[in-house]
Amino acid sequence: RFNYDHTECLNQIPDGFYLNNSKLKTINKCKEKCEKCTYESSLENKCISCNIKLEYYPIYNNESQGFLSCYKEPLEHYYLDEIDNSFKACYSTCKYCNNSGNETNNNCLMCDSNYILKGNNCYNRCEFYYYFDINNK
């Protein structure tokens, strides 16, 4: 494991560190969630690659200027795809899911607000052709 004591001169920047060009061209440590980062990515609180060893994963297709947002906890509207080691979007009606879904099988664990869970699918609280009758409750 690399321990940088701020007195060594290095030819290469080790993983987990970045070159801080702002002042003295020092080497700074990346945030825990990053395996690799740059000065620019650290300013945006993002990474070049996520620290998967510590279970931080990127959101699929959420790159901005090549930087990744890395998360450890399950996120609303996303599930962890263990094949790609990234968070991917749930079906649109799901608040939480365990896999991608489609119209016939949403794969929801919990629904977004205004939806009700039946099996793995989320339905509008008032289904078609039904209404709430205040007089008869």
TADASUL-V623536 format. One record per residue. N is the residue number from 1. RES is the residue in one letter. SS is DSSP state (H for helix, E for strand, L for the rest). PSI is psi in degrees with one decimal (999 if undefined). Layout:
<<N,RES,SS,PSI> <N,RES,SS,PSI>>
This chain:
<<1,R,L,139.0> <2,F,L,128.1> <3,N,L,111.8> <4,Y,L,124.7> <5,D,L,12.3> <6,H,L,9.9> <7,T,L,-16.3> <8,E,L,151.5> <9,C,L,133.3> <10,L,L,146.6> <11,N,L,-27.6> <12,Q,L,152.0> <13,I,L,121.5> <14,P,L,158.3> <15,D,L,143.0> <16,G,L,-1.0> <17,F,E,162.7> <18,Y,E,157.5> <19,L,E,119.5> <20,N,E,101.5> <21,N,L,-4.0> <22,S,L,-37.3> <23,K,L,-87.2> <24,L,L,14.5> <25,K,L,54.0> <26,T,E,164.9> <27,I,E,123.3> <28,N,E,154.9> <29,K,E,137.8> <30,C,L,162.3> <31,K,L,154.6> <32,E,L,-35.2> <33,K,L,-14.5> <34,C,E,133.2> <35,E,E,-41.2> <36,K,E,143.7> <37,C,L,172.4> <38,T,L,170.8> <39,Y,H,-44.8> <40,E,H,-44.0> <41,S,H,-35.4> <42,S,H,-31.4> <43,L,H,-33.6> <44,E,L,5.5> <45,N,L,43.0> <46,K,L,178.9> <47,C,E,162.0> <48,I,L,-42.2> <49,S,E,149.8> <50,C,E,154.2> <51,N,L,81.6> <52,I,H,-27.7> <53,K,H,-32.1> <54,L,H,15.5> <55,E,L,40.9> <56,Y,L,126.8> <57,Y,E,148.9> <58,P,E,158.7> <59,I,E,125.1> <60,Y,L,133.9> <61,N,L,33.0> <62,N,L,46.1> <63,E,L,136.5> <64,S,E,117.2> <65,Q,L,35.0> <66,G,L,0.6> <67,F,E,151.8> <68,L,E,144.7> <69,S,L,124.2> <70,C,E,135.0> <71,Y,E,152.1> <72,K,L,-40.9> <73,E,L,152.8> <74,P,L,137.3> <75,L,L,149.4> <76,E,L,138.4> <77,H,L,9.8> <78,Y,E,155.2> <79,Y,E,156.5> <80,L,E,115.5> <81,D,E,107.3> <82,E,L,-13.8> <83,I,L,-45.8> <84,D,L,-6.5> <85,N,L,51.7> <86,S,E,157.6> <87,F,E,132.6> <88,K,E,157.5> <89,A,E,139.3> <90,C,L,171.3> <91,Y,L,150.4> <92,S,L,-25.3> <93,T,L,-10.7> <94,C,E,140.3> <95,K,E,-42.1> <96,Y,E,146.0> <97,C,E,170.2> <98,N,L,2.9> <99,N,L,167.8> <100,S,L,158.4> <101,G,L,178.0> <102,N,L,-173.4> <103,E,L,-36.3> <104,T,L,-27.5> <105,N,L,95.7> <106,N,L,-25.6> <107,N,L,37.2> <108,C,E,144.7> <109,L,E,-31.0> <110,M,E,143.5> <111,C,E,157.5> <112,D,L,164.4> <113,S,L,153.6> <114,N,L,8.6> <115,Y,E,156.1> <116,I,E,137.9> <117,L,E,127.3> <118,K,E,110.1> <119,G,L,-124.6> <120,N,L,4.2> <121,N,E,151.5> <122,C,E,131.8> <123,Y,E,153.6> <124,N,E,145.3> <125,R,L,-37.5> <126,C,L,108.8> <127,E,L,166.8> <128,F,L,141.5> <129,Y,L,11.1> <130,Y,L,149.3> <131,Y,L,164.9> <132,F,L,119.0> <133,D,L,105.9> <134,I,L,-38.3> <135,N,L,-41.5> <136,N,L,-5.1> <137,K,L,999>>
